[in-house]
Amino acid sequence: MVLAEGGHDVTILEKGRNYFSELVSARPGTVFSNDELKSDRNFAEADPIAEPRVFRTSPSDAHPFVGSVQALPQTVGGGAVHWDAKTPRYWDIDFKKLSLLGPITGAAIEDWPFSYDEIAPAYSEIETLIGVQGDVAALPELTLSHAPRSGSFPMPPGPAQYSSLVVAKGCERIGLHPFPAAMAINSRAYDGRPVCNNCGFCSDYGCPIVARIGALAPLRRALLAGAELSDRSWVVSIEWSGRRATGVSVMDESGRRHSLSADLVVVGANPIETVRLALLSRLPDPHGATGRHLMFHWFTDGSGIFFDERLHAYRGRDHTHDIDDFADPDFPGARKAANAAGLPYFRAGKVEMGGSDRPLGEAQEYQQILSYVEPHKPFGTAFKQLMRASLLRDRLLGLVLMGEDLPYPTNLVDLDPVHRDFRGLPVPRVTYSPGRYELAAQAFYMPWLTKMLDAAGAQVSIAVPQQSSSRFPISAGNVPQTDHMMGGMRMGTDPATSVTDATGRHHQLDNVFIADGSVFPSSGGHNPTLTIMATALHNARQWL
């Protein structure tokens, strides 16, 4: 958007398909629908058989997993096509973590090359561009002290979900501070697009009425400014000589290659694929920094079952309320618990409150449970009774605690030496495991999730790591699937510990820029998409 509006001739190459029509119109048409089957048929994501990824917990892992690892939609519009559009800002301590909180042994904690105050205008511009709802007056003092705002949200909050209100009241009873979640979903007609109808299919699904537009908003601006879009065009290498890229090699859907020359190359493929492209291109990397410091967010799930009422938590905008209390390193008892674990501090992140399962997902859970009792009878009376009672959907209230990941040099992306995709090219290999910081924070905050659910009136309350065991190595198939990816091409001033400079420019190539979450020096404790977009906008303004 910035380059096209600045007068550059811009070609946008997208590996995936374009499921939209009339992208430059006020309301793009789409073939997306709220169809549960699409998420199980790789409608928007890469097929894990044709394009697998490899996951291991350490270099000594003898049985790496091969299949779907941190899959995001590969379509025009990217991951923001299928997100639930939660758009909190990172806090000031996220940008200056080393200066404000200090080092952690084993982690490569660094300050960002800019502060919260410097990126705040970009936050505001992106919120206006994509349309964010929220209520400044309802934000807790804690949140505003770390992420101050100069004005209101573009839209007020939409209708609250009953399930979110139930747990929000429980939070207030135990001294926590719930508030309406900021989200890029229309609570009223905005920018020519309709108000959200709360169909219940936000997270993991495309929006059929485009009340949630995400990255399509800046894409539309770029196209209106003259940029050209080519889908099903996979960049398989960046061509370079000396300190400059000369263009890219592109493969079309039939497997034919051709080259495009370029004065400037911008990569925004998501951290795993961006690192893969850098490695396939053999970009200069004298210090071996490419792919390191990968971060995912360390998630914890809480679930409460309400036998006495139906909460309808599967309806609406995934959830409508959050708390930020656990993102505070000075939360009561946190410093003491950190010290007991041999750490100077720890923090988790925000808690999303009010989600549940959908009918197909619930049915699959019951089938798995009943298979232990009647292995040859997946349906029948017992199955129907479970579906009617709907304990795991209509009576279930979910919580998700977003745990901050630290940047460890040992968590990385490289190219797998054995496995290749259907085109014959090496697939990315992810090496990841949590450190003492993540596990100690999880152990401290996990009981708070059950306290929140108990205070909300749940008859059964549990909290478990989203990865089913906090002990590593984990079982095959149980890989992180958080959709939150950061690091691998981190920004910094020292080429020995970073891959890009303060603007996302590659240290070794003068005209290659990175514009996705891979440049993040730290993960923060909040959803990263708004910060990815704001960082790209902030940096791109400095490329002109």
N, C-alpha and C positions, 0 to 999 in steps of 0.2 A: 504494500500500500504506500509506504513512505517513498520508496524508490520510484514507483510508477507516477505518483503525484509530483515527484521531484523532477520529472522529465526524462527518466531513463526508459529505454526499451526493455521491457521485462517479459520473460517467458517463465511460466510456472509449470513445473513438471511434477505430476502426481502419479505415484505407482499404482494406486487403486482406481476404481471406477468412479464415474460421476453419476450419482443418483439424483441429481437435481436438474431442473430445466429453468430457463429464464433467470439465471443467477443475477442478472443486473436489474431485474424488476424489483418492485417494492416487496413483493411476496413470492419468493422462488417456489416453483412447483417441485414436488418430490414423490418418489415411489416408496418412501418409507411408510411403514404402518406399525401400529402397536400390536405386533404379532410375536408371541412368545417363541414360535418356532424359528424365527430368524436368528436368534442368538445361538441356537444349537446347530445351525446349518452354515456357519461362517459366511453369513450374508455380507458383512462388512469387514470382517477380519480375515487375515491370511489363513488358508487351510493348513492345519498343523501337520498334516501328512506331506503335503506338497512343499510347504515352507516351514519346517520345524525349527525350533530353537533348542539348545541344550542347556540344562541347568545342573549345577553341582554346588555343594555346600563348601567345598574346599578343593584344592588341587589333588588331595589324596582320596577324594570321593571315587570309589571304584565302580559305582553304579549310577552314573549321571542319568537324569531324566531327559527324554527326547520327546518333544511335542509342543504344546501350547505353553509359552512362558511370557507372562506380562503382555498378552496380546491386546493391541489397540486397533480400532478401525483403520483400515487402509483404504480410504475413500477421499474424494474431494471434500474438504472440510475437516479431515483428520479426526483425532480423538474427540474433539468438541462436538462432533455430530452425535455421538452416543453417550455424552456425559449427563450427569444430573444437574450440571450447571451451578454448582455451589461456588461462590466467588469471594471468599474472605481475602483480606489482604494479609501478607506476612507482617510480622511485628518488627519494630526497630531492632530488637535484640537478634533477630535472624540475620540482619545485614551486618551487624557488628558483634557477632557472637564471641570471637576471640577477645576483642577489646573489652566487652562488657561482662562476659561470664568466665573467660579463661580457657586454658587448654584442658584436654582430656588425654591421658596416656593411651597411645595406640591409634588415636584418631588424628587426622590432618585438618584440624579446625583452622579456618582462615576467615578473615573479614571479607565481605563483598567489596568490590572496587567503588561502590557508591552506597549512600545511606538511604534510610527510609525517606527522609525529607527530599532527597534528590529524585527519587522515583515516584513520589506521591502525585505529581502532576500527570504522569503517565497512567497511574492507576485511575485517576479521575477521568481521563480521556477515554480509556478503554471501557470503563463502566458506562459512560454515555454512549459509546459506539455500539456495544453489544446489548445494552439495556439491562440494568441490574436493579432488582427490587430490594428494599431494606428499610430500616427505621433507625436513624441516628439516635433519636431520643431514647430508644430502647436498648442501645448498646451499653453494656456494663462499663463502669469507670475503668476497670482493668483493661478492657479491650481498647478503649479510646486513649488510654495513657500510653499504650504501646503502638497503636496504629491510628493516630489522630487524623481527623477529616476536616477539610476546609468548607464542605458543603453537604447537602443532603444527597440521598440516593436518587437516581433518575426516576424511580417509581416507588410507591409505597408497597408494603408487603401484601401478597395475595391472601386468600382465606387460609387460616391455620388448619392443619390436619388435627383431627381429634386425638389420634395417638400421640402426636408431638405435644399437644396441650396437656395430656395426662401425665407424661413423664416430666414436662416442664414444671408442673405443680409439685410433683415429687421432689424435684431438685430444689425448689424454693424451701421446702420443708426441712431440708438438711443443709441449708446455708449456701447452696450453689446459685449461679446467676444465669438462667436461661434467657435467650433473646431470639427474635425472628432471624432466621438464617439469610444472609445475602445470597442471592441467586440470580443468574442471567436468564430469567423466565418472565415473560410479560404478565404483570398483574393488571394491566390495562392495555388497550391498543397503543402500540408504540412503533414508530418508524414504518408505518404501513402494514404492520403485522398484527394479528389478532391477540386477544387476551387468552391465556392458558385456560383450557377446559378441565384441567386436573384429571386427565384420563388414567393416571397411575403408571404410565410407561415412560418414565424419564431415564433413569439410570439404565444404561446398556441399550437404549433404543433411540432411533431417530424420531424427531418430532414431525408428525404428518401435517400439522398446520403451521409449522415454523414459528410457533410462539417462543421457541428457544432457538436462537440462531448461531451463537458462538462464533467460531472462526470464520464462518461465511460472511460476517459483516465486514471485516477488513478485506477479505477476498473480493467481495463485490465492489468495494471502493477501488481496489487495484484494477479490476476489469473495466470499471467505468472510466478510469484514467488511461486506459489503453493497453493494459497488460493482456497477454495471451495465455490461455490455459490449455494444457495438453494432459489428458488423463491416460491411464494405462501406459505410462511412460516411466520406466524405472531407470533411474540414474545408477549405473553399476560401477562407475569410477569417475573421479575428478582427474582431468588431465592437467599436468603441471610441468614446469621447467624452471629451475632456479628458485626464485622466491615468488613466482607468479603462476596462478592457474591460467590455462589457456582455454579451457572449456570443459565439457563433460561428455562422457560416453553414455548413450541412452539405449535401452533395450525395449522394444515394443512388445505387445502381447503375443506376437507370433515368434518372438525370439530373435528378430533381426536387430542388429546394432547400427547406430549411426552416431556421429559426433556433432555437437553444437559448440561453436566458439562463444566465449564470454569474456567480458572485461572484468566481471565481478561475479563470484559464485556465493550464494547464500544457501546454507543447509539447515533444514528444519524438519527432520524425519522422525524425531523422538530419540531419546538418548541411545537406545540399543541399536537402532538402525543407522543413526548418525555415526556412531563409533564404527559400526560395521563398514559403512561407506568409506570412512577415513582409512580403515585397515585394508580394505580391498584396493583402495587407491594408492596405498603405500605412501601416505602423506608423511613428510619428514617428522621424526619424533625422536630427537637425540637423547631425551631423558626418560623415555618409556612411560610418559604420563597419559597417553591416549587410552581411554577406556577405564581408567582408575577412578576411585572415589564414587562409585555407583551407589545411589540411595533409592529406597523404595517406599519409605514409611513403614513402621512396624505396627500393624493393626491388631486391635483386640475387639472381639465381638461380645456384646451382652444381649441376652434374650430373656424376656419375661412373658409368662403365659398367664392369661386372665381367664379363669374358668367361668366367671360370673358375668362377663359382657364381651361383646364383639367390638373390636377397636377399628376395624377397616383400615389398618395401617398400610395396606397395599394400594390404597387409592390416594390420589393427590401427587404432589411433586417430590416423591421419594421420602422426604421429611421436611418439616418447616422450622424447626428450632434447633439451636446449638447451645453448647456452653464452651467457654474458653478457660475455665478455672485451672485445668490441668496443664495448660501451656505456660503457666507461671512457675518459674523455678523456685519461687518463694511461697508456693502453696503450702499451707500448714502441714508440717511433718515431712515435707519432701527433702529438705536439706539434710535432716537427721537420717532419713532412710538412705539417701545417697552416700553420706559419710560412712554409714554402716556397711555399705557395699564397696567401700574403698574409692568412692568418687567424690569430687568436690561439689557436684550438683547433678541433677538430671531434670528433665521435663518431658512431658508427653506432648499432647496437642489438643485440638478441639474434639468434642464429642458430638456426633450427629445423632439426633434422637427421633425415633418414630417410624423406622422402616419395617418391612416385613417381606415375606415371600409372595410369589404369584401362583396361580392355580397349577400350572404345569410343574413348576419347581416343587410345590407342595406334594403333588401326586408322585413325583419321582422319589421324594423322601419316604413316603409311605410304602411305595413299592420295595424300596431297599429294606425298610424295617420288616415288612411282612415276608420278605424272601427268606429270612432266618427261621420263620415259623412254618410257612408253607412255600417251599422253594419252587413248586411247579404251579402255583396259583397266584399270579401277580395282581389279580383283581378279585372280585367277589364281594360278599357281604361285609367283611371286616374292612376292606378298602373303602367301600361306599360310606360306612359309618364314620371312618376317620375323615373323609373328605367333607361330610356334612358337619361334623363337629368342628373341623378346621382349626385344630389346636396350633398348627404350625404356619398359619396365615392370618385368619380373621381374628384369632385370639392371641396372637403373638405380637409383641412389641420389641423392636430391635434397637440396639445402640451400637455405634461404631466409634471406638476411640482411636484417633489418628496419632500414632506414636512417632516422635521425631527420630529419624535415622542420622547417625553421625557418618561423616565421610572417612571410610577406612580404605587405605591403599589396596587392601586385599580383596575388597568387593569390586568386581570389574567385569568388563565385556571384552572378549577377544574372539578370534575366529576358531571354530572347532576344527581340529585336524582330520577328523574322520567324516562327519556328516555333511552332506551337501543338499541344497534344495533341488527342485525339479529342473532348474536351469543348469545345474552342475556347479553352482558356486558355493563356497563355504558358508555355513550358517553361523549366526552369532552364538557364542557360548557365554552364559552368565554364571559367574561365581559369586555367591552371596551367602552370608550368614550374619546374624545379629551379634553385637558385642555385649559386653557386661553392662554398658550404659542402657541399651534398649531393654534387656531382660530385667534389669533391676527396676527400671521405671515401670515396666509392665507389671511386675509383681506388686509394686506399691499401689498403682492406680486401679488394677483389676478389681479389687474388692469394692471400690467406689461405684463401679457399674452395677453391682448387685444391690448396693445401698440405694442407688437411684431408683432401681426397679422396685425394690421393696417399698420405698417411700411412695411410689406411684400406685401401689396396691396390687402388684403382681403376686399370684399365689405360688409361682415357681420362678426363681431367678437364677440364672447362670451367667458366667463370663468365661470365655475361653480365648486363647490366641487364635487369630484368624488362620494362621498356620497351625494345624491341629495339635502340635506339640512344640513347646518351647525348647525341647531338647533336640540337639542336632547331632548327627545328620538326620534329616527328615525322610519319611518314606517316599518312595517313587510316586510321582503324580501329585504330591502335596507341595507345590511350589508357590512362591509369592505371586498373587494375581491381584495386586492392589490398583493397577492402572496409574499409579503415581510413580513416575520415573524421573530421576534427577541425577546430574553428575555424569562423568565420563569425558567431558571436554571443558573442564571447569575454567572459569575466568580467574585471572590473577596477574600480578606484576612480575612474578618470578617464573621464567620458562622451565625451570627445573621441577616445579611443583604444579604447574598449570599448563593448559594447552592453548588457551586463548587469552587475549589481553582484556582490558577493562571494558571494551566495546564488543567483545565476542569475536574479534579478528584473530585468526590463527597466528600464533607467534612466529611460525616459520614461513608463512605465505601471506603476502601483503594484500591479496584481493580475495581471500576466502574467509567468510564470516559464518558463525554458527548462531542460529536464532531459535533454539528450543531449550528445554529444561536441562540439557546436558551441560550447559555453562554454569549451572548453579554451584556455588561453593558449599552450600549447606541446604538441608532439606526443609527447614522450618517445621512447624507443627500444624499447618493448615493446607487445604487443597492448593496445588501449585499452579493451576491453569491461568488464573488471573495474573499471577506474578510472571509466568512465562510470557504472556502477551504484553504485559507492561514492560518487562525487560527488553523484549524484542523491539518495542516501540522506542523506548529510551535509547537503546544502542543504535538503532537504524538512523535516528536523527543525527548521529555523530558520524555516520559513514558518508554523508553527502558533502 
